Amino acid sequence: MEPRLQRRVQRYGWDLAADDYEPLWQAQLAPAQAELLAQVALAPGERVLDVACGTGLVTLPAARAVGPHGRVLGVDISERMVQTTLHRARAEQLHQVDAARMDAEQLALPDAGFDVALCAFGLMYLPEPEQALRELRRVLRPGGRLGLAIWGERARCGWSALFPIVDAEVTSEVCPLFFRLGQADTLVRLCAQAGFNDMQTMRISTTLRYTHADDACRAAFVGGPVALAWSRMDEAARERVSAAYLQAIDGWRTGAGYAVPAEFLISTATSPS
């Protein structure tokens, strides 16, 4: 897919997914997000950038960690996600939080302005993740810390059939490079090429639990990057893709629900001093 088109798909898809993202995904992603924050060990007063901030599931805990004298900026390609983050921050009186719509591959930010840069489950969606990593290094101060969370190996993510199922119904791939970063040492190599040092990674096995088939399908088609494709499908196409997806995860059915295996990859690094 041409990069500009892919960015548009992501922008409007996540706009559509904004209302459903937390109910469908907050509990599923919480272990990885908590581990990511533990690994970067935020300190009071630090300046933090959260790229692909979504609805603020990492932004707000980061703000609590750095306290009122710190600063956290959340950026996302989706305007609705950004507004949700701002609304939640204001509701909690976290005045150290700001948020803006911004392309991760072209951050409209000065050099060396942050102590820590985070990106939780955003890097896989970008047309050019290598460029995003270079931008993250640019905006970090010397010795600044990077924390990334992505999905792991395709073979360890039982829901990975989702994308080819959707791609069969649309004219172009929804997430053409989604699982590339989780393969072997790919993310470590890309971080090194972007100029980062001291890379450390860990893989976390997890289980995505759904109480019934409708929950599993809503999480797959409504609460993520395929939301735009789903919104344009007629009822017959929706029935086809839902049936195909449920067949793909049938091996993990537990009674009326599903327990689908998955893998998270957490990576940390530092900017050169």
Secondary structure, 3 states (H helix, E strand, C coil): CCHHHHHHHHHHHHHHHHHHHHHHHHHHHHHHHHHHHHHHCCCCCCEEEEECCCCCCCHHHHHHHHCCCCEEEEEECCHHHHHHHHHHHHHCCCCCEEEEECCCCCCCCCCCCEEEEEEECCHHHCCCHHHHHHHHHHHEEEEEEEEEEEECCHHHCCCCCHHHHHHCCCCCCCCCCCCCCCCCCHHHHHHHHCCCEEEEEEEEEEEEEECCHHHHHHHHHCCCCCHHHHHCCCHHHHHHHHHHHHHHCHHHEECCEEEEEEEEEEEEEECCC
